[in-house]
Amino acid sequence: MAHTSVDQHAALVRSLLARAMATGTERVPLADALGRVTATAVTSPVDLPLFRNSQMDGFAVRAADLRDGDTILPILGEVPARRGTPEPLIPSTTVRIMTGAVVPEGADAIAPVEDATIDGNLVTIHRARRAGEFVREQGSDVRAGAELLPAALRLASRHLAVLASAGIRDVEVRSRVRVVVITTGAELVDPGQPVDDGQIYDSNGIALEAALRACGAEIVASIRNSNDDADQLHDAMFAAAAGADVIITSGGISMGDHEVVRDVLTPLGGRIGHIAMQPGGPQATGSFEGVPVISFPGNPVSTQISFEIFVAPLLRRVAGLPAATRAPRTLVSDLASIPGKRQFLRGRTVEGGRVDLVAGPGSHLVAGLAASDVLIDIPETTTELKAGDTVETIEL
C-alpha cells in the first residue's frame, strides 16, 4: 500500500466498510429516537387533530347568532379540555370553552374571551365571527393514512412531536454502525491523571469517540491507552469484536519497533504502509475475526484528519447527515506544499469568505486544529500558492 494516493486509499476503505455501512433496521421508542434515521416512511394512524376543537379560550357560538356589534347571549355551561363529548349547542346561546376542548355540535365558531364582557350568566360578544373561525377541524392537519415523515429522515424534536401527537409509541429506524475504538501507546495517560517524563495525555480516544457519535455511530467498546504488547491487544480486540461492525484504532502502525497494531494485523493479512498524504501518511486496514479494521496514525492531528477524510463521509451518509461542505475560497497568504503529497492544512475563514492558514502542517499541533474551521485541500501536484489564489476547503 506504500505511497498510494488519498483517493485510492479512500476507495479501499469504502470497499472494506461496504458491508458494515449496509446496516439493518430496528424499532426504538420515541424517547430514544432523537438523531436516528427513519428506515421507512411513517404514516399517521389517526386524523390530526383527533377531533374538532377550539383554538382559543372563549365562547362556542353559532356565527349566525352574532351581529356586527354587541350580541348578548346566555351562558349555559362550560366545556373544559378533557375527556368527554359536550351537549349540542342550543341556538342563540353559548358555552364557555377552553383551548383544545371539543367544540359542541351546532357551534361553528369561537368568540375569543378578549372580545367578550361577562355579566353573571350573560356574555356580550362585541363583534361578529365567520363560520369556522378559531375552530380546528378534525383532520385539518393530517388525515389518517397520510405520510407523517419520509424515509431516510434524521429525527429532530419536531419530528418526534408529530409522531407522539399521532399516538405512535416507537419508530423503525436504521441500525447504527457499531464501532470499537482502540487507542494504543504505553506512553498515553488519561486526562486528569499525573504524567511522568515521556508520557502524554490521550486525546485520540476522546476525539474519535466524539467524532463517531457526531456521525451517528454507536460506540460499543472503548479500549484506551492499550500498551505495546501485541498479545494483549489481540485478546482485547477478540473480546470487543463480537459486538462490532467496525474497529478503529490509532497509533501502532509506523515503521519503528513496538508498533502493536502492525504486529497484530500483519499476520492476518492487514495492509500497512504510507499514502501520499500529510498529515496522516501512515495508514492501515485489515480484518479481525471478520470485522473490518481501520487504523490511523497516533499523532492526534493525523488521527482526526484521517477520520474526517476516510470514515466520516461514509458514516454521515448512513446516518442521513449532510456531507461536509466543500467550497472554493481565496487564500489570504502564500503557502508552500510538499511535492508529491496531498496536504490537508488547517485554515480559518475570515472576512469576505477568504481563508487563512492556522499554525503549521505538523501533526502534533492540536491547538491549531482546534482554532480551525476548515481544511485546505492542496493537491499532490501543487507545491506553491500565492495570496489571492483559489483553494478547495472542507468544512470541519
Secondary structure, 3 states (H helix, E strand, C coil): CCCECHHHHHHHHHHHCHHHHCCCEEEEEHHHCCCCEECCCEECCCCECCCCEECCCEEEECHHHCCCCCEEEEEEEEECCCCCCCCCCCCCCEEEECCCCECCCCCCEEEEHHHEEEECCEEEECCCCCCCCCEECCCCCECCCCEEECCCCECCHHHHHHHHHCCCCEEEEECCCEEEEEEECCCEECCCCCCCCCCEECCHHHHHHHHHHHCCCEEEEEEEEECCCHHHHHHHHHHHHCCCCEEEEECCCCCCCCCHHHHHHHHHCCEEEEECEECCCEEEEEEECCEEEEEECCCHHHHHHHHHHHHHHHHHHHHCCCCCCEEEEEECCCEECCCCCEEEEEEEEEHHHEEEECCCCCCCCHHHHHCCCEEEEECCCCCEECCCCEEEEEEC
